[in-house]
Amino acid sequence: MPGDKSIAHRAVLFNAAARGVARVRNLPDGADVSSTLGAVEALGCHVEQSGPHEATISGRSFRFAAPAGAIDCGNSGTTMRLLMGLLAGQGFSSELDGDASLRRRPMERVAAPLRAMGADLSTRDGKAPIVVRGASLHGAECALEVASAQVKTALLLAALQADGKTVIVEPVATRDHSERMLSAMGAPIEVLGSRITVRGPAILRSIDVDVCGDASSSAFFAIAGSIVAGSRVVVEQVSLNPTRLGFVSVLRRMGARIDLHAKGESGGEPFGDLIVEARSLVGTAIEKQEIPACIDELPVLAIAAAVATGRTTIEGAEELRVKESDRIASVASMLRAFGVDVAEHGDGMVIEGVGSTRSGRLSGGARIDSFGDHRIAMAAAVGALVADGDTTIEDAGAAVVSFPRFFDELAGACA
């Protein structure tokens, strides 16, 4: 798999803010992490790339330089939201912008809690472009309304620049990549369930990071291996962070056979191999408390649900409405094109699997609109493997955002 995007973003940004020099290896070559690398360079950080997947980063100890113009975050919501926290405590003003898709995504969910710490940010109707005016920050207690690892991480970066104690309380515990890596870098951070405490100001020490394989990308192959009869798939050196394996728990509940073999740790992150063998699946209920641990995998989990026997319900996933596309609508459109009965709701959907009626085969001849969303394009390709006849995916090139080699790797696996 390509390097994990979530870990890579943090390895670049945290080391840029730290004291010292760090080498980050196995960087994914998608556009999102390139946006983060470009952003830290725009802030005066020296980045030396010794290859397409490796960079040496000279940290600025939280003392960045004012950018010459607006920082282009491309399509990366992670880049924009984390930079809001990073720049909130700097001694200059900056502007964050992105492409048309990113400009539609909500940013007040980050700006509002940052303002409670003394930050000075303005948005355009709650969205980008965003102006961040550097300010003196103070500790605060922040009870988040949205379960979001991006919002949490923005606040952590602000808290490390603030005077006093900051307490972040999540409604549901989310991905803990930031807590793990910041702890490894010497941050004064304490975690108790969904309550995180940070005492600032603090300086981080640089650490080398070997970015493990992307857990979200592995889900496409795990599900392909589960639904294509006779398959056995091994995904090597992938993140085994428990907060990223919600899709594994869901698949196991559906009857999938998935084994995890731990191999080591880097930057506080466990990694190893994921081994999958094909099994007949049954429908399940994916509930609100599970959503943060499998939010990015829901489009391809919907394919697993489509071929399963019985009904699958997804609830509490309203966050899908504000991803690269409206993923509830996009997934429903994809499933209907495959001949699957799906009812769309405000925060999820109900999927009637075809396992008992068509032996787990989807309708052929489907034409799928990816809506420019990388995860829809890749999920449709997995569905095409168990469809009767050819499937056409429009704007399949959207996969380049997170997994440029996806179709080559899928072709190799199918061979």
Sequence and secondary structure as in RCSB ss.txt:
>XXXX:A:sequence
MPGDKSIAHRAVLFNAAARGVARVRNLPDGADVSSTLGAVEALGCHVEQSGPHEATISGRSFRFAAPAGAIDCGN
SGTTMRLLMGLLAGQGFSSELDGDASLRRRPMERVAAPLRAMGADLSTRDGKAPIVVRGASLHGAECALEVASAQ
VKTALLLAALQADGKTVIVEPVATRDHSERMLSAMGAPIEVLGSRITVRGPAILRSIDVDVCGDASSSAFFAIAG
SIVAGSRVVVEQVSLNPTRLGFVSVLRRMGARIDLHAKGESGGEPFGDLIVEARSLVGTAIEKQEIPACIDELPV
LAIAAAVATGRTTIEGAEELRVKESDRIASVASMLRAFGVDVAEHGDGMVIEGVGSTRSGRLSGGARIDSFGDHR
IAMAAAVGALVADGDTTIEDAGAAVVSFPRFFDELAGACA
>XXXX:A:secstr
  B HHHHHHHHHHHHHSBSEEEEES   SHHHHHHHHHHHHTT EEEEEETTEEEEE  TT     SS EE TT
 HHHHHHHHHHHTTSSSEEEEE  TTGGGS  HHHHHHHHTTT EEEEETTEEEEEEE    B  EEE SS  HH
HHHHHHHHHTTSBEEEEEE SS    HHHHHHHHTT  EEEETTEEEEEES   B   EE  B HHHHHHHHHHH
HHSTT EEEEEEEE  GGG HHHHHHHHTT EEEEEEEEEETTEEEEEEEEE    B  EE GGGGGGTGGGHHH
HHHHHHHSBSEEEE S GGGGGSSS HHHHHHHHHHHTT EEEEETTEEEEE  TTTSTT B SS EEE TT HH
HHHHHHHHHTTBSS  EEETGGGGGGT TTHHHHHHHHH 
